[in-house]
Amino acid sequence: MTMRLLLISGSLRSSSGNSAVLRTSADVAPSGIECAIYAHLAALPAFNPDTDEHPLEPEVKRLRDEIHSADAILFSVPEYAGALPGAFKNLLDWTIGDEQARSILDKPVGWVNSSPRGAEGAYRELRTVLSYAHANIVDGACVDIPMSADAIGPDGLIEDGTIRSALIDVLARLLDAATV
Ligand SMILES: Cc1cc2nc3c(=O)[nH]c(=O)nc-3n(C[C@H](O)[C@H](O)[C@H](O)COP(=O)(O)O)c2cc1C
């Protein structure tokens, strides 16, 4: 079986370390894992329960379609002011009211915290929201891999072998959870 893994970064910064971690995850993915990077965070409308009904706004539909087609999701997010970035929390809010088959409910999810400063507030909130959404948080795929900005090469990828092998382990744990 091939697992389709959706990679969602919480940063909109062009030289984002969190996005680099996810690009590198796609780069190291072994056969059997097909990765898709979600690239439309900035285009999502502000969450409004009044518009959380069919027909959905196109960007909300695109987000939900990408989640539906994924067997698992891997996140990497920065911490802003002790919490999740607003644009990313907005994305999570759009996942809550999704009652379609293959929504985030029960979907295996993990994260890579690449902050060298901890980012405990952001990841505590991420766990809270994903638990509220009843996602299947795969603890073995929720890891801290502290990384400095100079680990990112000119191609936007991380070459460090220790980081790359830690990412391979994360993917393997998500694959295990998606195939049980
Ligand atoms: C507005 C703002 C608030 C921030 N607040 C925090 C914070 O509370 N805690 C922290 O560790 N870093 C904080 N940072 C630093 C970012 O989390 C850090 O630079 C992160 O690596 C950026 O991720 P990125 O490279 O994926 O964009 C803040 C940065 C900005 C721009």
The ligand as an ORCA input file, in Angstrom:
! r2SCAN-3c Opt
* xyz 0 1
  C       5.706     37.804     15.596
  C       6.661     36.733     16.068
  C       6.497     36.175     17.325
  C       7.366     35.168     17.771
  N       7.152     34.608     18.995
  C       7.940     33.610     19.415
  C       7.694     32.948     20.655
  O       6.765     33.243     21.372
  N       8.513     31.938     21.017
  C       9.578     31.545     20.223
  O      10.300     30.624     20.602
  N       9.820     32.138     19.042
  C       9.024     33.147     18.626
  N       9.249     33.724     17.404
  C      10.325     33.227     16.572
  C       9.815     32.191     15.564
  O       8.991     31.218     16.150
  C      11.013     31.492     14.949
  O      11.784     32.457     14.279
  C      10.649     30.366     14.028
  O      11.794     29.617     13.759
  C      10.104     30.863     12.706
  O       9.725     29.726     11.965
  P       9.917     29.686     10.365
  O      11.401     29.715     10.118
  O       9.294     28.394      9.958
  O       9.203     30.873      9.786
  C       8.407     34.740     16.948
  C       8.566     35.299     15.671
  C       7.700     36.280     15.232
  C       7.860     36.840     13.827
*
